[in-house]
Amino acid sequence: MGLRRPGSGAREGFFMPSDTSASGTPPTTYRDLLGNREFVGLYAGFTLTVAASTLSGFALGTLVNQQTKSPFLTAVSMYGATFATVLGALTLMSVADGGRPRRTLVALQCISLVGVAAQAVPGLPLAARFGLLLVLGLFQSLGTGARMGLLAEVVPTSTYALARSLMNITSGGTAILGYGIGAVLLRYLSPQEVFAVATALTGGGLIIVAVTIRERSIRLTRRPGLRQTWTTNVELFSHSGPRALLLNLCTQWPDRWLRGPVHLLRPPSRRRLPGRRIGRHAPR
């Protein structure tokens, strides 16, 4: 969730999509958009990151449910990072603009890689797993800010909405597929092994971003931090359009919290699925 002031220029560290692209011809379709090498890099890295996040969340929820049998802790393990992401957006989002964007995004991807890899360690205490979850959620907000900032510079103004649309559609579809694939993987793999798969996906996304994205200049001229983030957020919420949009998005969070854990904790009845077995690692 990137909170950025509309109508401001790069001079103050806030930006709108650029008016030109490397090709000089604004693409008008998804196919044309995918002809932009840097956008493809951002898009592919983002897709792998979402897939890794979905698989790791599903694996962590399964692991927590096996050890605690607590629906609340299972829900927190699967979606608690969302609150950390919101906290990061409300307090430290300006940090995403405080350095060179490509370098910032690569560094944040490296942190995510280390965090997901740590979740794959067998015997890691649940307290440590929840700590990693919150830390990764906090850095995820900064990663989103850096990624969307790069997107605004990679594509021209006329295709920014199209690019965001494609990334949003892909995010939802990847999450749905991720839960399905995660359920299949947990039938044959342990949660730690699913974490290893998520680590590989995160590493793949990191490599793609590192080799396809060119570096840009620093966007923020003022010192990033809590004060700068709050100043920007207050001004953003003073505009009725962005405020209504963000509040509408907030109403969707409770639904995300309820659906996933319900399906995780209430698998289909064995009597309704004759001849089928629930995966050996799936919650019971």
Backbone hydrogen bonds in HBPLUS format (Angstrom, degrees):
<---DONOR---> <-ACCEPTOR-->    atom                        ^
c    i                          cat <-CA-CA->   ^        H-A-AA   ^      H-
h    n   atom  resd res      DA  || num        DHA   H-A  angle D-A-AA Bond
n    s   type  num  typ     dist DA aas  dist angle  dist       angle   num
A0012-GLU N   A0009-GLY O   3.36 MM   3  6.09 148.6  2.46 116.2 120.4     1
A0013-GLY N   A0010-ALA O   2.93 MM   3  4.81 157.0  1.98 102.6 110.0     2
A0018-SER N   A0152-ALA O   2.68 MM 134  6.08 148.8  1.77 174.7 168.9     3
A0157-THR N   A0018-SER O   2.50 MM 139  5.47 116.1  1.90 148.3 165.5     4
A0024-GLY N   A0021-SER O   3.14 MM   3  5.18 135.9  2.35  97.9 110.0     5
A0033-LEU N   A0029-THR O   2.86 MM   4  6.12 156.1  1.92 149.9 157.5     6
A0034-LEU N   A0030-TYR O   2.94 MM   4  6.18 149.4  2.03 147.5 154.7     7
A0035-GLY N   A0032-ASP O   2.97 MM   3  5.17 155.3  2.04 104.8 112.3     8
A0036-ASN N   A0033-LEU O   3.10 MM   3  5.73 167.2  2.11 118.3 121.6     9
A0040-VAL N   A0036-ASN O   2.93 MM   4  6.21 161.7  1.97 158.6 164.3    10
A0041-GLY N   A0037-ARG O   3.01 MM   4  6.28 151.3  2.09 143.4 151.0    11
A0042-LEU N   A0038-GLU O   2.98 MM   4  6.32 162.3  2.01 152.3 155.8    12
A0043-TYR N   A0039-PHE O   2.73 MM   4  5.89 166.1  1.75 158.3 162.9    13
A0044-ALA N   A0040-VAL O   2.80 MM   4  5.87 167.5  1.82 150.7 154.1    14
A0045-GLY N   A0041-GLY O   2.95 MM   4  5.98 163.3  1.98 145.9 151.4    15
A0046-PHE N   A0042-LEU O   2.86 MM   4  5.94 154.1  1.92 144.4 152.1    16
A0047-THR N   A0043-TYR O   2.91 MM   4  6.10 159.1  1.96 147.5 153.3    17
A0048-LEU N   A0044-ALA O   3.01 MM   4  6.23 165.5  2.03 153.1 156.1    18
A0049-THR N   A0045-GLY O   2.98 MM   4  6.12 149.1  2.08 140.2 149.3    19
A0050-VAL N   A0046-PHE O   2.92 MM   4  6.21 157.9  1.97 153.7 158.7    20
A0051-ALA N   A0047-THR O   2.98 MM   4  6.21 161.8  2.01 149.5 154.8    21
A0052-ALA N   A0048-LEU O   2.88 MM   4  6.05 158.8  1.93 146.3 152.1    22
A0053-SER N   A0049-THR O   2.91 MM   4  6.08 158.0  1.95 146.9 153.2    23
A0054-THR N   A0050-VAL O   2.91 MM   4  6.11 157.5  1.96 150.8 156.6    24
A0055-LEU N   A0051-ALA O   3.01 MM   4  6.21 168.6  2.02 152.7 155.4    25
A0056-SER N   A0052-ALA O   2.91 MM   4  6.01 165.3  1.93 150.6 155.3    26
A0057-GLY N   A0053-SER O   2.92 MM   4  5.96 153.7  1.99 141.4 149.0    27
A0058-PHE N   A0054-THR O   2.97 MM   4  6.15 157.7  2.02 148.3 154.2    28
A0059-ALA N   A0055-LEU O   2.88 MM   4  6.08 160.7  1.92 150.6 156.2    29
A0060-LEU N   A0056-SER O   2.84 MM   4  5.95 157.9  1.89 145.4 151.8    30
A0061-GLY N   A0057-GLY O   2.90 MM   4  6.02 159.2  1.94 144.5 150.6    31
A0062-THR N   A0058-PHE O   3.00 MM   4  6.18 155.4  2.07 144.4 150.9    32
A0063-LEU N   A0059-ALA O   2.94 MM   4  6.15 159.8  1.98 147.4 153.1    33
A0064-VAL N   A0060-LEU O   2.84 MM   4  6.01 167.7  1.85 157.0 159.9    34
A0065-ASN N   A0061-GLY O   2.98 MM   4  6.03 159.0  2.02 143.8 150.0    35
A0066-GLN N   A0062-THR O   2.97 MM   4  6.16 154.1  2.04 146.1 153.1    36
A0067-GLN N   A0063-LEU O   3.12 MM   4  6.35 150.3  2.21 145.4 152.9    37
A0068-THR N   A0064-VAL O   2.83 MM   4  5.84 153.4  1.91 154.1 160.9    38
A0069-LYS N   A0065-ASN O   2.88 MM   4  4.66 143.5  2.01 119.6 130.3    39
A0074-THR N   A0070-SER O   2.99 MM   4  6.11 152.5  2.07 146.8 155.3    40
A0075-ALA N   A0071-PRO O   2.91 MM   4  6.10 156.2  1.97 145.5 151.6    41
A0076-VAL N   A0072-PHE O   2.93 MM   4  6.23 159.1  1.97 151.9 158.0    42
A0077-SER N   A0073-LEU O   2.86 MM   4  6.02 155.1  1.93 143.8 150.7    43
A0078-MET N   A0074-THR O   3.10 MM   4  6.32 142.3  2.25 143.7 152.8    44
A0079-TYR N   A0075-ALA O   2.95 MM   4  6.05 156.4  2.01 153.4 159.6    45
A0080-GLY N   A0076-VAL O   2.59 MM   4  4.35 138.0  1.76 132.2 134.9    46
A0082-THR N   A0079-TYR O   3.06 MM   3  5.65 153.4  2.14 114.0 121.3    47
A0083-PHE N   A0080-GLY O   3.11 MM   3  5.68 132.0  2.35 112.6 122.0    48
A0085-THR N   A0081-ALA O   2.86 MM   4  6.11 147.5  1.97 146.3 155.7    49
A0086-VAL N   A0082-THR O   2.98 MM   4  6.31 154.1  2.05 146.8 153.2    50
A0087-LEU N   A0083-PHE O   2.91 MM   4  6.14 158.0  1.96 145.9 152.2    51
A0088-GLY N   A0084-ALA O   2.92 MM   4  6.15 155.1  1.98 145.1 151.4    52
A0089-ALA N   A0085-THR O   2.95 MM   4  6.23 153.0  2.03 146.0 153.5    53
A0090-LEU N   A0086-VAL O   2.98 MM   4  6.21 144.4  2.11 147.6 157.1    54
A0091-THR N   A0087-LEU O   3.09 MM   4  6.19 127.1  2.39 141.2 154.1    55
A0091-THR N   A0088-GLY O   3.33 MM   3  5.24 141.3  2.49  94.2 104.6    56
A0092-LEU N   A0088-GLY O   2.82 MM   4  5.25 156.6  1.88 139.8 147.8    57
A0095-VAL N   A0092-LEU O   2.94 MM   3  5.63 155.4  2.00 121.1 128.4    58
A0096-ALA N   A0093-MET O   3.00 MM   3  5.67 149.4  2.10 117.6 124.8    59
A0097-ASP N   A0094-SER O   3.02 MM   3  5.44 149.7  2.11 108.5 117.1    60
A0098-GLY N   A0095-VAL O   2.99 MM   3  4.79 158.8  2.04 101.5 108.2    61
A0220-LEU N   A0097-ASP O   3.17 MM 123  5.34 149.0  2.27 157.2 148.8    62
A0104-THR N   A0100-ARG O   2.85 MM   4  6.01 157.9  1.90 159.1 166.7    63
A0105-LEU N   A0101-PRO O   2.89 MM   4  6.05 164.5  1.91 151.3 154.9    64
A0106-VAL N   A0102-ARG O   2.94 MM   4  6.12 165.1  1.96 153.9 157.9    65
A0107-ALA N   A0103-ARG O   2.96 MM   4  6.08 159.0  2.00 145.6 151.7    66
A0108-LEU N   A0104-THR O   2.96 MM   4  6.19 159.9  2.00 150.7 156.1    67
A0109-GLN N   A0105-LEU O   2.89 MM   4  6.09 150.5  1.98 146.4 154.9    68
A0110-CYS N   A0106-VAL O   2.93 MM   4  6.20 146.1  2.04 144.4 153.6    69
A0111-ILE N   A0107-ALA O   3.06 MM   4  6.43 150.3  2.16 144.7 152.3    70
A0112-SER N   A0108-LEU O   3.01 MM   4  6.31 156.4  2.06 145.2 151.4    71
A0113-LEU N   A0109-GLN O   2.90 MM   4  6.14 151.9  1.98 144.5 152.5    72
A0114-VAL N   A0110-CYS O   3.01 MM   4  6.30 160.1  2.05 150.4 154.4    73
A0115-GLY N   A0111-ILE O   2.94 MM   4  6.17 160.2  1.98 149.7 155.7    74
A0116-VAL N   A0112-SER O   2.90 MM   4  6.07 165.7  1.92 155.2 158.0    75
A0117-ALA N   A0113-LEU O   2.99 MM   4  6.06 159.3  2.04 145.4 151.8    76
A0118-ALA N   A0114-VAL O   2.92 MM   4  6.10 146.2  2.04 143.1 152.3    77
A0119-GLN N   A0115-GLY O   3.20 MM   4  6.52 141.9  2.36 139.5 148.7    78
A0119-GLN N   A0116-VAL O   3.13 MM   3  5.17 124.7  2.45  94.6 108.5    79
A0120-ALA N   A0117-ALA O   3.08 MM   3  5.31 142.3  2.23 100.7 111.6    80
A0121-VAL N   A0118-ALA O   3.11 MM   3  5.49 165.4  2.13 112.3 116.7    81
A0128-ALA N   A0125-PRO O   3.08 MM   3  5.34 120.2  2.46 101.2 115.0    82
A0129-ARG N   A0125-PRO O   3.04 MM   4  6.43 151.9  2.12 147.1 155.8    83
A0130-PHE N   A0126-LEU O   2.87 MM   4  6.15 159.6  1.91 155.8 159.9    84
A0131-GLY N   A0127-ALA O   2.95 MM   4  6.14 151.0  2.03 141.6 150.3    85
A0132-LEU N   A0128-ALA O   2.92 MM   4  6.16 159.0  1.96 149.4 154.1    86
A0133-LEU N   A0129-ARG O   2.96 MM   4  6.17 152.9  2.03 142.8 150.9    87
A0134-LEU N   A0130-PHE O   3.03 MM   4  6.31 157.7  2.08 150.3 154.0    88
A0135-VAL N   A0131-GLY O   3.03 MM   4  6.25 162.4  2.06 150.7 155.8    89
A0136-LEU N   A0132-LEU O   2.87 MM   4  5.97 167.9  1.88 154.4 157.9    90
A0137-GLY N   A0133-LEU O   2.98 MM   4  6.12 149.3  2.08 140.1 148.9    91
A0138-LEU N   A0134-LEU O   2.98 MM   4  6.20 151.4  2.07 144.7 151.8    92
A0139-PHE N   A0135-VAL O   3.04 MM   4  6.38 163.8  2.06 153.8 157.2    93
A0140-GLN N   A0136-LEU O   2.82 MM   4  5.91 133.8  2.04 138.0 151.5    94
A0143-GLY N   A0139-PHE O   2.88 MM   4  6.19 154.8  1.94 149.5 157.2    95
A0144-THR N   A0140-GLN O   2.87 MM   4  6.10 152.7  1.94 148.1 154.8    96
A0145-GLY N   A0141-SER O   3.05 MM   4  6.30 157.6  2.10 143.1 148.9    97
A0146-ALA N   A0142-LEU O   2.91 MM   4  6.18 162.6  1.94 152.6 156.9    98
A0147-ARG N   A0143-GLY O   2.87 MM   4  5.99 158.1  1.92 146.3 152.9    99
A0148-MET N   A0144-THR O   2.89 MM   4  6.02 167.8  1.90 153.7 156.8   100
A0149-GLY N   A0145-GLY O   2.96 MM   4  6.02 146.4  2.07 140.6 150.3   101
A0150-LEU N   A0146-ALA O   3.00 MM   4  6.23 154.1  2.07 144.3 150.6   102
A0151-LEU N   A0147-ARG O   2.90 MM   4  6.18 152.2  1.98 144.9 153.5   103
A0152-ALA N   A0148-MET O   3.08 MM   4  6.29 148.9  2.18 140.0 146.6   104
A0153-GLU N   A0150-LEU O   2.97 MM   3  5.15 137.8  2.15 101.0 113.4   105
A0154-VAL N   A0150-LEU O   2.82 MM   4  6.01 135.0  2.02 148.9 163.1   106
A0155-VAL N   A0151-LEU O   3.18 MM   4  6.18 164.0  2.20 154.7 154.6   107
A0159-THR N   A0156-PRO O   3.08 MM   3  5.68 153.9  2.15 115.8 123.2   108
A0160-TYR N   A0157-THR O   3.29 MM   3  5.27 163.9  2.32 104.5 109.3   109
A0163-ALA N   A0159-THR O   2.87 MM   4  6.10 156.0  1.93 151.8 158.2   110
A0164-ARG N   A0160-TYR O   2.89 MM   4  6.18 163.4  1.92 155.7 159.9   111
A0165-SER N   A0161-ALA O   2.85 MM   4  5.96 152.9  1.93 143.2 151.4   112
A0166-LEU N   A0162-LEU O   2.98 MM   4  6.24 159.9  2.03 147.9 152.1   113
A0167-MET N   A0163-ALA O   3.04 MM   4  6.29 160.0  2.08 148.5 153.9   114
A0168-ASN N   A0164-ARG O   2.86 MM   4  6.03 155.0  1.92 149.6 156.6   115
A0169-ILE N   A0165-SER O   2.92 MM   4  6.12 166.0  1.94 154.7 158.4   116
A0170-THR N   A0166-LEU O   2.96 MM   4  6.05 161.9  1.99 145.4 151.0   117
A0171-SER N   A0167-MET O   2.88 MM   4  5.98 148.0  1.98 139.3 148.4   118
A0172-GLY N   A0168-ASN O   3.13 MM   4  6.42 165.2  2.15 153.5 154.8   119
A0173-GLY N   A0169-ILE O   3.00 MM   4  6.22 168.4  2.01 153.7 157.4   120
A0174-THR N   A0170-THR O   2.77 MM   4  5.77 158.4  1.81 148.4 154.7   121
A0175-ALA N   A0171-SER O   3.02 MM   4  6.16 153.3  2.09 144.2 151.2   122
A0176-ILE N   A0172-GLY O   3.11 MM   4  6.38 159.7  2.15 148.6 153.5   123
A0177-LEU N   A0173-GLY O   2.96 MM   4  6.18 170.3  1.97 152.4 155.2   124
A0178-GLY N   A0174-THR O   2.70 MM   4  5.73 146.5  1.81 140.9 151.8   125
A0179-TYR N   A0175-ALA O   3.08 MM   4  6.34 152.3  2.16 148.4 152.5   126
A0180-GLY N   A0176-ILE O   3.23 MM   4  6.55 160.5  2.27 147.6 153.0   127
A0181-ILE N   A0177-LEU O   2.78 MM   4  5.99 169.4  1.79 159.1 162.1   128
A0182-GLY N   A0178-GLY O   2.70 MM   4  5.72 149.3  1.79 139.6 149.8   129
A0183-ALA N   A0179-TYR O   2.99 MM   4  6.15 152.2  2.07 141.6 147.5   130
A0184-VAL N   A0180-GLY O   3.16 MM   4  6.50 154.0  2.23 143.9 150.7   131
A0185-LEU N   A0181-ILE O   2.83 MM   4  6.09 163.6  1.85 155.2 159.9   132
A0186-LEU N   A0182-GLY O   2.93 MM   4  6.09 156.3  1.98 147.9 154.0   133
A0187-ARG N   A0184-VAL O   3.05 MM   3  5.24 147.8  2.15 102.0 112.0   134
A0188-TYR N   A0185-LEU O   3.00 MM   3  5.52 144.8  2.13 110.3 119.6   135
A0189-LEU N   A0185-LEU O   2.62 MM   4  5.60 146.0  1.73 157.0 168.8   136
A0193-GLU N   A0190-SER O   3.03 MM   3  5.19 123.3  2.36 101.2 115.5   137
A0194-VAL N   A0190-SER O   3.06 MM   4  6.45 146.1  2.18 149.1 159.3   138
A0195-PHE N   A0191-PRO O   2.91 MM   4  6.23 149.4  2.00 147.4 156.1   139
A0196-ALA N   A0192-GLN O   3.08 MM   4  6.40 141.9  2.23 135.8 145.7   140
A0197-VAL N   A0193-GLU O   3.10 MM   4  6.49 145.9  2.23 139.4 147.7   141
A0198-ALA N   A0194-VAL O   2.95 MM   4  6.30 158.3  2.00 149.8 155.6   142
A0199-THR N   A0195-PHE O   2.83 MM   4  6.11 146.3  1.94 145.1 155.0   143
A0200-ALA N   A0196-ALA O   3.05 MM   4  6.34 152.8  2.12 144.6 150.8   144
A0201-LEU N   A0197-VAL O   3.04 MM   4  6.39 154.9  2.10 149.5 156.3   145
A0202-THR N   A0198-ALA O   2.93 MM   4  6.17 157.1  1.98 147.8 154.1   146
A0203-GLY N   A0199-THR O   2.91 MM   4  6.14 158.7  1.95 149.5 155.3   147
A0204-GLY N   A0200-ALA O   2.92 MM   4  6.14 150.6  2.00 143.8 152.1   148
A0205-GLY N   A0201-LEU O   2.99 MM   4  6.28 156.9  2.04 149.3 154.6   149
A0206-LEU N   A0202-THR O   3.00 MM   4  6.25 152.6  2.07 146.5 154.2   150
A0207-ILE N   A0203-GLY O   3.02 MM   4  6.27 161.6  2.06 151.1 154.8   151
A0208-ILE N   A0204-GLY O   3.06 MM   4  6.26 162.5  2.09 150.2 154.9   152
A0209-VAL N   A0205-GLY O   3.09 MM   4  6.26 165.9  2.11 149.0 152.4   153
A0210-ALA N   A0206-LEU O   2.99 MM   4  6.14 161.0  2.02 149.4 155.3   154
A0211-VAL N   A0207-ILE O   3.08 MM   4  6.25 146.7  2.19 149.4 156.4   155
A0212-THR N   A0208-ILE O   3.12 MM   4  6.07 131.4  2.37 145.9 156.7   156
A0213-ILE N   A0209-VAL O   3.25 MM   4  5.75 156.8  2.31 146.6 148.0   157
A0229-THR N   A0225-GLY O   3.02 MM   4  6.16 159.4  2.07 151.8 158.2   158
A0230-TRP N   A0226-LEU O   2.91 MM   4  6.09 165.7  1.93 155.5 159.1   159
A0231-THR N   A0227-ARG O   2.94 MM   4  6.10 160.8  1.98 149.9 155.5   160
A0232-THR N   A0228-GLN O   3.10 MM   4  6.26 161.4  2.13 145.5 149.9   161
A0233-ASN N   A0229-THR O   2.91 MM   4  6.11 163.0  1.94 152.5 157.7   162
A0234-VAL N   A0230-TRP O   2.88 MM   4  6.02 163.3  1.91 154.2 158.0   163
A0235-GLU N   A0231-THR O   3.18 MM   4  6.39 161.5  2.21 144.2 149.0   164
A0236-LEU N   A0232-THR O   2.84 MM   4  6.06 154.7  1.91 149.3 157.4   165
A0237-PHE N   A0233-ASN O   2.92 MM   4  6.14 163.7  1.94 153.3 156.4   166
A0238-SER N   A0235-GLU O   3.13 MM   3  5.05 143.0  2.27  94.6 105.7   167
A0239-HIS N   A0236-LEU O   3.18 MM   3  5.79 166.4  2.20 115.3 119.6   168
A0243-ARG N   A0239-HIS O   3.09 MM   4  6.11 157.3  2.14 152.7 159.8   169
A0244-ALA N   A0240-SER O   2.96 MM   4  6.03 161.3  1.99 147.4 151.6   170
A0245-LEU N   A0241-GLY O   3.08 MM   4  6.34 160.6  2.12 153.7 159.4   171
A0246-LEU N   A0242-PRO O   2.92 MM   4  6.07 166.7  1.94 153.7 156.6   172
A0247-LEU N   A0243-ARG O   2.97 MM   4  6.09 161.7  2.00 149.7 155.1   173
A0248-ASN N   A0244-ALA O   2.99 MM   4  6.07 147.9  2.10 139.9 148.7   174
A0249-LEU N   A0245-LEU O   3.02 MM   4  6.33 150.1  2.11 144.5 152.6   175
A0250-CYS N   A0246-LEU O   2.98 MM   4  6.27 146.5  2.09 142.9 152.3   176
A0251-THR N   A0247-LEU O   3.30 MM   4  6.61 139.1  2.48 139.6 148.2   177
A0251-THR N   A0248-ASN O   3.24 MM   3  5.38 132.0  2.49  97.1 108.7   178
A0252-GLN N   A0249-LEU O   3.06 MM   3  5.49 156.1  2.12 110.7 118.1   179
A0253-TRP N   A0250-CYS O   3.25 MM   3  5.63 154.5  2.32 109.5 116.0   180
A0256-ARG N   A0252-GLN O   3.33 MM   4  6.70 151.8  2.41 148.1 155.6   181
A0256-ARG N   A0253-TRP O   3.02 MM   3  5.15 117.9  2.42 101.0 116.2   182
A0257-TRP N   A0253-TRP O   3.03 MM   4  6.37 150.7  2.12 152.6 161.4   183
A0258-LEU N   A0254-PRO O   3.06 MM   4  6.33 142.9  2.20 146.7 156.0   184
A0259-ARG N   A0255-ASP O   3.07 MM   4  6.18 173.3  2.08 159.0 159.8   185
A0262-VAL N   A0258-LEU O   3.20 MM   4  6.14 153.6  2.27 147.0 154.8   186
A0263-HIS N   A0259-ARG O   3.13 MM   4  6.36 165.4  2.15 156.9 159.4   187
A0264-LEU N   A0260-GLY O   2.93 MM   4  6.14 146.2  2.05 148.9 159.8   188
A0265-LEU N   A0261-PRO O   2.78 MM   4  5.83 163.0  1.81 152.4 155.6   189
A0266-ARG N   A0262-VAL O   2.85 MM   4  5.68 139.0  2.02 143.2 153.4   190
A0272-ARG N   A0269-SER O   3.04 MM   3  5.29 139.6  2.21 102.0 113.2   191
A0273-LEU N   A0270-ARG O   3.13 MM   3  5.09 141.4  2.29  95.4 106.6   192
A0276-ARG N   A0273-LEU O   3.19 MM   3  5.72 156.5  2.25 139.5 137.9   193
A0282-ALA N   A0279-GLY O   3.09 MM   3  5.07 153.9  2.16 102.5 110.7   194
